Amino acid sequence: MFDMPGKFDEIVDRRGSNSYKWDSNSNPDVLPMWVADMDFKTAQPIIDALAERVQHGVFGYAKVPDAYYQAVISWFERRHNFYVEKDWMIYTTGVVPAVSAAVLALTNPGDKVIVQEPVYNCFFSSIRNNKCESVSNDLIYSDGIYSIDFDDLEEKAADPMTTLMLLCNPHNPAGRAWSKEELERVGEICFRNNVFVVSDEIHCDLVHPGHTHIPFASLGLQYLKNSVTCTAPSKSFNLAGLQVANIFAYDKEIRKRVDKAININEVCDISPFAVEALIAAYTHPDSELWIDNLKKYLWGNYLMVKDFFSENLPEFPILPLEATYLMWIDCSVLNSSSEELVKQMLDREKVWLNEGTIYGKAGEGFIRLNIACPKDVLQEGLIRIKNVLDAIVKQ
């Protein structure tokens, strides 16, 4: 079985591996804590499955076997109490292509699409590239946590031009794992106003103690009929570079339209490595143990950051992390733009974070920190962040 001690503490040198995260800046002193991939080796059964496939030596077009579908079905029933049928599934290269295809399939040019800022930045491009308009139902930030503005959502959904909502569940970058009650209210408003829901659930496996991931479509038949769900093992098992994701679409006509859009966008094929990795991730008991241990490690990292800020930077609130490995830090006390703050982090201490405004205007005053790294790396990053914030406060 997977040996937890020391494994997540291992520092893997990713420079020179054509890593988008580590090789996008050529300065060897830069510590990247921005883009959402992890610095951990994936589960050993996945590595073994890929190595075995490499030894075959022929890498032609892949046929997706029944074992792939059964792996997905078993995982979501076992881990999320959500039964998915094989016929509902459409595979593709990633959740962003999946969301883009859903927007293409389910809207007309000029339609309005609801998002909830601050929210994953690729939502905006998926909407814009399909000639639609994004309309934000800004989350309410109060007492250090985000909640949904249901009155505003009702108003935005009532617009006849609004036909779709992109739901981030769990939410990136706010770190919320939406409750059953919150998701039910979202659904009631959308269904009442004929707004279809596309639920991005890529972070579904990374929910922390005291919280549960609830698939939007699992809430009942109406939710299943009036939504599509986009999922992937990429965040869960650090497999983003293998490019694989799945769309769950219950309604046959909706599924037909989404499948057509997947083909129009030419993201309808996945690699033989993606097939083998997903099966190993979702079926091998050591992979399941790996992700359970990963979540414990990430939770420890969250507590480490929380304690560090509480002791050293109390004027910068850390939002509670209910899900994901992306921490959202309130720097509004500085009255400085997020973009300038991130620039100073990089210029002064060579630590690279995300500015909040990437995630919409509602992200101004915030920065996003990726904590999916060994504790020694995280500690170094925190010291660098403190040095910058201390220097700015003293100016």
Secondary structure as the mmCIF struct_conf table of DSSP 4:
data_model
#
loop_
_struct_conf.conf_type_id
_struct_conf.id
_struct_conf.beg_label_comp_id
_struct_conf.beg_label_asym_id
_struct_conf.beg_label_seq_id
_struct_conf.end_label_comp_id
_struct_conf.end_label_asym_id
_struct_conf.end_label_seq_id
TURN_TY1_P TURN_TY1_P1 PRO A 5 ASP A 9
TURN_TY1_P TURN_TY1_P2 ARG A 15 ASN A 18
HELX_RH_AL_P HELX_RH_AL_P1 TYR A 20 ASP A 23
BEND BEND1 SER A 24 ASN A 25
TURN_TY1_P TURN_TY1_P3 PRO A 28 ASP A 29
STRN STRN1 LEU A 31 PRO A 32
BEND BEND2 VAL A 35 ALA A 36
BEND BEND3 ASP A 39 PHE A 40
HELX_RH_AL_P HELX_RH_AL_P2 GLN A 44 HIS A 56
HELX_LH_PP_P HELX_LH_PP_P1 TYR A 61 PRO A 65
HELX_RH_AL_P HELX_RH_AL_P3 ASP A 66 HIS A 80
BEND BEND4 ASN A 81 ASN A 81
HELX_RH_3T_P HELX_RH_3T_P1 LYS A 86 TRP A 88
STRN STRN2 MET A 89 THR A 92
BEND BEND5 THR A 93 THR A 93
HELX_RH_AL_P HELX_RH_AL_P4 VAL A 95 LEU A 106
TURN_TY1_P TURN_TY1_P4 PRO A 109 GLY A 110
STRN STRN3 LYS A 112 VAL A 115
BEND BEND6 GLU A 117 PRO A 118
TURN_TY1_P TURN_TY1_P5 ASN A 121 ASN A 121
HELX_RH_AL_P HELX_RH_AL_P5 CYS A 122 ASN A 129
TURN_TY1_P TURN_TY1_P6 ASN A 130 LYS A 131
STRN STRN4 GLU A 133 SER A 136
HELX_LH_PP_P HELX_LH_PP_P2 ASP A 138 LEU A 139
STRN STRN5 ILE A 140 SER A 142
TURN_TY1_P TURN_TY1_P7 ASP A 143 GLY A 144
STRN STRN6 ILE A 145 SER A 147
HELX_RH_AL_P HELX_RH_AL_P6 PHE A 150 ALA A 158
BEND BEND7 ASP A 159 ASP A 159
TURN_TY1_P TURN_TY1_P8 PRO A 160 MET A 161
STRN STRN7 THR A 162 CYS A 168
BEND BEND8 ASN A 169 PRO A 170
TURN_TY1_P TURN_TY1_P9 ASN A 172 ALA A 174
HELX_RH_AL_P HELX_RH_AL_P7 LYS A 180 ARG A 192
TURN_TY1_P TURN_TY1_P10 ASN A 193 ASN A 194
STRN STRN8 PHE A 196 ASP A 200
TURN_TY1_P TURN_TY1_P11 ILE A 202 ASP A 205
STRN STRN9 VAL A 207 VAL A 207
TURN_TY1_P TURN_TY1_P12 PRO A 209 GLY A 210
HELX_RH_3T_P HELX_RH_3T_P2 PHE A 216 LEU A 219
HELX_RH_AL_P HELX_RH_AL_P8 LEU A 221 LYS A 225
TURN_TY1_P TURN_TY1_P13 ASN A 226 ASN A 226
STRN STRN10 SER A 227 THR A 231
BEND BEND9 PRO A 233 PRO A 233
HELX_RH_AL_P HELX_RH_AL_P9 SER A 234 PHE A 237
TURN_TY1_P TURN_TY1_P14 ASN A 238 ASN A 238
HELX_RH_3T_P HELX_RH_3T_P3 ALA A 240 LEU A 242
STRN STRN11 ALA A 245 ALA A 249
BEND BEND10 ASP A 251 ASP A 251
HELX_RH_AL_P HELX_RH_AL_P10 LYS A 252 ILE A 264
TURN_TY1_P TURN_TY1_P15 ASN A 265 GLU A 266
HELX_RH_AL_P HELX_RH_AL_P11 PRO A 272 THR A 283
HELX_RH_AL_P HELX_RH_AL_P12 PRO A 285 ASN A 312
TURN_TY1_P TURN_TY1_P16 PRO A 314 GLU A 315
BEND BEND11 PHE A 316 PHE A 316
HELX_LH_PP_P HELX_LH_PP_P3 PRO A 317 PRO A 317
STRN STRN12 ILE A 318 ILE A 318
HELX_LH_PP_P HELX_LH_PP_P4 LEU A 319 PRO A 320
BEND BEND12 GLU A 322 GLU A 322
STRN STRN13 ALA A 323 ALA A 323
BEND BEND13 THR A 324 TYR A 325
STRN STRN14 LEU A 326 ASP A 330
HELX_RH_3T_P HELX_RH_3T_P4 SER A 332 LEU A 334
HELX_RH_AL_P HELX_RH_AL_P13 SER A 338 GLU A 349
STRN STRN15 VAL A 351 TRP A 352
STRN STRN16 ASN A 354 GLU A 355
HELX_RH_3T_P HELX_RH_3T_P5 GLY A 356 TYR A 359
HELX_RH_3T_P HELX_RH_3T_P6 LYS A 361 GLY A 363
TURN_TY1_P TURN_TY1_P17 GLU A 364 GLY A 365
STRN STRN17 PHE A 366 ASN A 370
BEND BEND14 CYS A 373 CYS A 373
HELX_RH_AL_P HELX_RH_AL_P14 LYS A 375 LYS A 394
#
